[in-house]
Amino acid sequence: MKLNHSLVFIHGFMGSLHSWDKIRNQINIPSIAIDIPGHGENCNLNFNNPYSFDDWNTDFLYNLTQKKMNKVNLCGYSMGGRLALSFALANPQKINSLILVSTNSGIENISDKQIRVDKDLILMEEIKINYSRFVSNWEKLSFFNNQKKRNPASFNLQKEIRLSQNPEQVAFSLQYLGQGKMPNYWIKLQSVNFPVLIICGEEDQKYCDISKRLNSKIKNSQLEIISNSGHAPQIDQENHFIKIINNFMNNEH
């Protein structure tokens, strides 16, 4: 495997590197997947030591250096997409291309950011009090409507992955890597000069609007809106998602 030409997959909240297994088995380029802080095997967060997007950027850069990966292609979903975008903006020299799936670029209004921080603090307590109930309620969000019907195998896999997490570590990741703590990156998007693919699900109106705005701000970008899918198009329309990824990677590389 030529690691410098690999596609690095970054999962979303409560996922793990195994969230991408089926996708990785069907794309036609080398790939790896990682666990983001507080998830899977990456459970070294300490509540006594605050963590930030800058800390993530530093840690991920160190990991790439250890693997001798000079430049990479990144694909991030939701929370993983925010982390991918953060790293790419901080280290553009390390990026061949970037794929953002259901990804925001930060909350611009200060009061809205605080509202989100306060909401996430409430969710953190729910996670720590009864994690299985939290997971059950999470899967009932409109984000994931029809997911179980469209792709029951992947839906059940994601459920297993969520339930396997360390609740305290998941709560920590939400506290420090949630949307309320994400810097406002909208003002930096005009500096992007590597190819960017933006993907969203047609039924997820909020993130379709955000994705359209991302596409308008990033000069070297393309937008794919996947029909009959919600917040996780890689699950709702797995085959279509894989086709889009393969086409993008083949055209850019």
Secondary structure, DSSP 8 states (H G I E B T S, - for coil): --GGG-EEEE--TT--GGGGHHHHTTSSS-EEEE--TTBTTB----TTS---HHHHHHHHHHHHHHTT-SSEEEEEETHHHHHHHHHHHH-GGGEEEEEEES------SHHHHHHHHHHHHHHHHHHHH-HHHHHHHHTTSGGGTTHHHH-HHHHHHHHHHHHTS-HHHHHHHHHHHSGGGS---GGGGGG--S-EEEEEETT-HHHHHHHHHHHHH-TTEEEEEESS--S-HHHHTHHHHHHHHHHHHHHH-
